[in-house]
Amino acid sequence: MKQLLLLMLLVHLFSCSSPENRVEDNSADKETFDSNVRSFQTKFIKGFENEDHGLIISLFADSVKWTGPDKQLLNQISSYNELSDAIKGYLAIYENHSFKNAIYAGGNTFRHDAKTSSSPDNVRIYGNWYHTHSESKKEVTHKWFALLKFNKDGKVTRINDFFDVTGYLSQHIDK
């Protein structure tokens, strides 16, 4: 019986992660992360649902750097004005926007080339967009992934968004 207890104790001790690998439960960080997610939901998603360009663009800092799905490399950056124009163009072509199956994540528990971070300022977003093409009335969809970096004022200073543009546009073609 003593051997069994000793074995259970050893298994427990060796299964515990070391302190430097633990992510601390920081309620202030959690509040910041939740605030950033709410800001995205109430400005970006609701802005698209209501086709309110001003609400959507209010999420972004004037100095935002955007790498959209049309860029070949991550270092190809577009400005606030280019992002604003792209949103206007999108709203002109599509209607009935909705974002479903959303997943929000922050920090980077594991990363190959950087230190572990629990920063609430970096938000990863996964989900599915649904739209109606205004002219043809065809429903089009695409899965979407975005990386957003928020500043202390709750504005996005960096956005990288990814989706299959060719697959998305092919949904417009009559078959």
Secondary structure, 3 states (H helix, E strand, C coil): CHHHHHHHHHHHHHHCCCHHHCCCCCHHHHHHHHHHHHHHHHHHHHHHHCCCHHHHHCCEEEEEEEECCCCCCCCCCECHHHHHHHHHHHHHHEEEEEEEEEEEEECECCCCCCCCECCCCEEEEEEEEEEEECCCCCEEEEEEEEEEEECCCCCEEEEEEECCHHHHHHCCCCC
